[in-house]
């Protein structure tokens, strides 16, 4: 289980905003998909693949940092959309 409770809480808070994060762990990589509903008919989707051997330092911290960055980008896109 890569995700600390702080991120799970953050994601739970975002779920009512129609924002979702999916993490798929592969053999040596993690696929992260984040999507947000920006209006009644439109979703924005961000995808990132992280090769774990390329990560220097704590791999879980790196993944969490990327997820938080993606969520931040989605928030900015949602604000600009409106």
DOROPA-321359 format. One record per residue (C-alpha): residue in three letters; x, y, z. Coordinates in steps of 0.05 Angstrom, whole numbers, plus 5000, padded with zeros to 4 digits. Each point is the difference from the previous one (the first is absolute). Last residue first. Example, Ala and Ser with C-alpha at 12.3 -4.5 7.8 and 13.67 -1.06 7.14 Angstrom:
// residues 2
SER527349795143;ALA497349315013;
END
This chain:
// residues 82
UNK469555654693;UNK505349614961;UNK505750405031;UNK498049775070;UNK499349274978;UNK506850024965;UNK503250285063;UNK496849455043;UNK502349474950;UNK507150265004;UNK499949965076;UNK497449294997;UNK505749824952;UNK505150315048;UNK497049625059;UNK500449354961;UNK507350144979;UNK501950145073;UNK496549365023;UNK503949604948;UNK506650315021;UNK498549895074;UNK498449264986;UNK506649924962;UNK504350295055;UNK506750224971;UNK501850044927;UNK494549774953;UNK502449724933;UNK499449285024;UNK492650145017;UNK498150184928;UNK494450505010;UNK494550034948;UNK495650625000;UNK493050134976;UNK495650625005;UNK492649994982;UNK495250584992;UNK492649835000;UNK494550384963;UNK492449944997;UNK497450355063;UNK506250415009;UNK507249915022;UNK499549275024;UNK506949805024;UNK504749444982;UNK506449735029;UNK503549394971;UNK506449735031;UNK503749414970;UNK505449735046;UNK506149644976;UNK504749425011;UNK495349404998;UNK493750414994;UNK496050385052;UNK493650334977;UNK497950645034;UNK493350334987;UNK498450705023;UNK493050324997;UNK497250705001;UNK492450104997;UNK500350545054;UNK496849535050;UNK506149544990;UNK504850565018;UNK499449935075;UNK501049244992;UNK506350144959;UNK502850455054;UNK498349485053;UNK503449454959;UNK506050474992;UNK500650115075;UNK499049265014;UNK506549814963;UNK499649694931;UNK504749454978;UNK496149405027;
END
